[in-house]
Amino acid sequence: MTSPAPIAEQRETPRPGPAAAPALSIDSVSHAYGPRRALMDVSFNVQPASFTALLGLNGAGKSTLFSLITRLFGIQSGRVGIFGHDISKNPGEALRLLGVVFQPRTLDLDLSLTQNLLYHAALHGISRREAAARSAELLGRIGLTERAGSKVRDLSGGQMRRLEIARALLHRPRLLLLDEPTVGLDVKARADIISHVRQLVSEQGIGVLWATHLFDEILPGDDLVVLHQGKVLAQGPMSRVVAEAGAQDVNTAFMRLTGAQTLPGGGI
């Protein structure tokens, strides 16, 4: 995947200083589906220009949390803030700063790459001319300029994911959520996606919350939140979480914290 130099317009917002509001703040959030409690008093922050991994088994509550952050579900208890904007009190301003890549594919397979981007831009009130310019710019950044007129159904899984990330960035958010974005991808496609997102953090100062069940997607310098059965069991720099669990690596730390069994391929 090509990685041209970052474009000035995409870095128009300076990186906030240490005293600035977190990119994302989750404060005592709980959620239940009838009698079943999916999240219990969940609290953590994602800082600007940082990569935070939300690690948990399937069913840990990761997707429920994403649904609350994006207002697909109403918040039953607690508070969610995006750069200081309470999503319940000021949803428009909060969601304007947010880009999302959900686990299920949400592209229109019978539209072209450009048509998918233009449709998304229209939903955000971006003019046709500006949308066309941003779409061309982003397709160039993800190495798909030559496929701009192709139908999405003709892309590989990794190319579709790159397009979904480009679409999430079209309105120039400052926080990006990705829910299991590498599921179903081959090793090279996974590496390309992870590298691209990390580049967004380092070059454009975007805050990232990356939900995963794969240990090898987390690096020692990342922030880590371990979510298990709706509860946060540990959080902080990955190296500190590992050390406090008395482990040598994140795999062993997770097992000690949750009692989970590891699976082949670096996952849980």
C-alpha positions in Angstrom: 0.0 0.0 0.0 1.4 3.4 -0.9 2.0 5.9 1.9 2.5 9.3 0.4 3.4 12.3 2.5 0.5 13.6 4.7 -1.5 16.4 3.2 -1.5 19.7 5.0 -5.3 20.1 5.1 -5.6 16.8 7.0 -3.5 18.2 9.8 -5.3 21.4 10.2 -6.1 20.7 13.8 -3.0 21.0 16.1 -2.4 18.1 18.5 -3.9 19.1 21.9 -1.5 19.5 24.8 -1.5 17.3 27.9 -4.1 19.4 29.7 -6.6 19.1 26.8 -9.7 16.9 27.0 -9.2 13.2 26.1 -10.1 12.2 22.6 -12.6 9.8 24.2 -13.7 9.5 27.8 -15.8 6.6 29.1 -17.0 7.3 32.6 -18.8 4.6 34.6 -20.8 3.3 31.6 -23.1 0.4 32.2 -25.6 -1.3 29.8 -28.0 -4.2 30.0 -30.2 -6.1 27.5 -33.1 -6.8 29.8 -31.7 -8.9 32.7 -28.3 -9.5 31.0 -25.6 -7.0 31.9 -23.4 -6.3 28.9 -21.2 -3.6 30.4 -20.6 -2.9 34.1 -19.2 0.4 35.3 -16.7 0.7 32.4 -14.3 3.7 32.6 -11.2 4.6 30.5 -9.8 7.3 28.3 -8.3 7.5 24.8 -5.8 10.3 24.4 -5.3 12.4 21.3 -2.5 11.1 18.9 -2.5 7.7 20.6 -3.3 4.1 19.8 -5.5 2.4 22.4 -6.2 -1.4 22.0 -9.5 -2.6 23.5 -8.7 -6.3 24.0 -11.4 -8.9 24.7 -13.0 -12.1 23.8 -16.0 -12.2 21.5 -18.9 -11.3 23.8 -16.8 -9.2 26.1 -18.9 -6.0 25.4 -16.6 -4.3 22.8 -19.3 -4.0 20.1 -21.9 -2.8 22.7 -19.5 -0.1 23.8 -19.0 1.0 20.2 -22.8 1.2 19.7 -23.0 3.4 22.8 -20.2 5.7 21.6 -21.8 6.1 18.2 -25.3 6.5 19.6 -26.7 3.5 18.0 -27.8 2.7 21.5 -28.9 5.2 24.1 -26.7 5.4 27.2 -28.5 3.9 30.2 -25.9 4.8 32.8 -22.6 6.8 32.8 -21.1 9.3 30.4 -19.3 9.3 27.1 -17.4 12.3 25.9 -15.5 13.1 22.7 -13.0 15.9 23.1 -15.0 17.2 26.0 -18.4 17.0 24.3 -21.0 14.9 26.1 -22.5 12.7 23.4 -25.9 12.7 25.2 -26.0 16.5 25.6 -24.2 17.7 22.5 -24.3 14.7 20.0 -23.8 16.8 16.8 -20.5 18.3 17.9 -19.3 15.1 19.4 -20.0 12.9 16.4 -18.6 15.4 14.0 -15.2 14.6 15.5 -15.7 10.8 15.2 -15.0 8.4 12.4 -16.0 4.7 12.7 -15.2 1.4 11.0 -17.6 -1.3 12.2 -16.8 -5.0 12.1 -19.5 -5.9 9.5 -18.9 -4.5 5.9 -21.1 -1.4 5.3 -20.1 -0.5 1.8 -22.5 -0.6 -1.1 -21.0 -3.4 -3.3 -22.7 -2.2 -6.5 -21.4 1.4 -6.3 -17.9 2.4 -7.3 -15.2 3.4 -4.8 -15.8 7.1 -5.6 -19.6 6.8 -5.4 -19.3 5.2 -1.9 -17.2 8.1 -0.7 -19.4 10.8 -2.3 -22.5 9.3 -0.8 -20.9 9.4 2.7 -19.7 13.0 2.1 -23.2 14.1 1.2 -24.5 12.7 4.5 -22.0 14.9 6.3 -23.1 18.0 4.3 -19.8 18.2 2.3 -20.2 20.0 -1.0 -19.9 17.9 -4.2 -16.7 19.7 -5.3 -15.0 19.4 -1.9 -16.1 15.7 -1.6 -14.6 14.9 -5.0 -11.3 16.5 -4.0 -11.2 14.7 -0.6 -12.2 11.4 -2.2 -9.4 11.6 -4.8 -6.9 12.5 -2.1 -7.9 9.6 0.2 -7.9 7.1 -2.6 -4.4 8.2 -3.4 -3.3 7.7 0.2 -4.6 4.2 0.3 -3.2 3.2 -3.1 -6.5 2.7 -4.8 -6.6 5.7 -7.3 -6.6 3.3 -10.3 -9.7 1.5 -8.9 -11.7 4.6 -8.3 -14.3 3.7 -10.9 -14.4 0.0 -10.1 -17.3 -1.6 -8.2 -16.6 -2.3 -4.6 -17.5 -6.0 -5.0 -14.4 -6.4 -7.2 -12.1 -5.4 -4.4 -10.2 -7.8 -2.1 -11.1 -7.9 1.6 -8.1 -5.8 2.5 -8.9 -3.2 -0.1 -12.5 -3.0 1.2 -11.2 -2.3 4.7 -8.8 0.4 3.4 -11.8 2.0 1.6 -13.9 1.9 4.8 -11.1 3.6 6.7 -10.8 6.2 4.0 -14.6 6.8 4.2 -14.4 7.2 7.9 -11.8 9.9 7.5 -13.6 11.8 4.8 -15.1 14.4 7.1 -11.7 14.8 8.9 -12.5 13.4 12.4 -10.0 13.6 15.3 -11.0 10.2 16.8 -11.2 6.9 14.9 -13.0 3.8 16.2 -12.3 0.4 14.6 -14.2 -2.7 15.7 -12.2 -5.9 14.8 -11.1 -4.3 11.5 -8.8 -7.2 10.4 -11.2 -10.1 10.9 -11.2 -12.3 7.8 -8.1 -10.7 6.2 -4.9 -12.5 5.3 -1.6 -11.8 7.0 -0.4 -9.2 4.5 -3.7 -7.3 4.4 -3.8 -7.3 8.2 -0.3 -5.8 8.4 -1.2 -3.2 5.8 -4.3 -2.1 7.7 -2.5 -1.9 11.0 0.4 0.0 9.5 -1.9 2.5 7.8 -3.9 3.2 11.1 -0.7 3.6 13.1 0.5 6.1 10.5 -2.6 8.1 11.0 -1.8 8.4 14.7 1.8 9.4 14.2 1.4 11.8 11.2 -2.0 13.3 11.7 -2.5 13.1 15.5 -5.7 11.1 15.3 -6.7 9.2 18.5 -7.5 5.6 17.8 -9.6 3.0 19.7 -8.8 -0.4 18.1 -11.0 -3.3 19.3 -9.4 -6.7 18.8 -9.0 -10.2 20.1 -5.6 -10.7 18.5 -2.5 -10.2 20.7 -0.1 -9.6 17.8 -2.0 -6.4 16.9 -0.8 -4.7 20.1 2.6 -3.2 20.6 4.5 -2.5 23.8 4.0 1.3 23.4 0.3 1.1 23.0 -2.3 1.9 25.6 -4.3 -1.2 26.5 -7.7 -1.8 28.0 -8.6 -5.4 28.9 -12.4 -5.9 28.7 -13.9 -9.2 30.0 -17.5 -10.1 30.5 -18.4 -6.4 30.5 -15.8 -5.3 33.0 -12.5 -3.5 32.6 -9.9 -5.8 34.3 -6.8 -3.7 33.5 -5.8 -0.6 31.7 -2.7 1.5 31.0 0.4 1.2 28.9 0.7 -2.3 27.6 4.1 -2.8 29.2 2.7 -1.8 32.6 -0.4 -4.0 32.3 1.9 -7.0 31.5 4.2 -6.2 34.4 1.4 -5.8 36.9 0.0 -9.2 35.8 3.4 -10.7 36.6 3.7 -11.9 33.0 6.3 -11.7 30.3 3.9 -10.9 27.4 0.4 -9.7 26.7 -0.8 -13.3 25.9 0.1 -14.5 29.4 -1.1 -11.4 31.0 -4.5 -11.8 29.4 -4.7 -15.4 30.5 -3.9 -14.6 34.1 -6.4 -11.7 34.2 -9.3 -13.6 32.6 -8.5 -17.3 32.8 -9.0 -17.5 29.0 -7.3 -20.1 26.8 -5.1 -18.9 23.8 -5.9 -20.1 20.3 -3.4 -20.6 17.4 -2.5 -17.6 15.4 -2.0 -15.0 18.1 -5.7 -14.7 19.0 -7.9 -15.5 21.9 
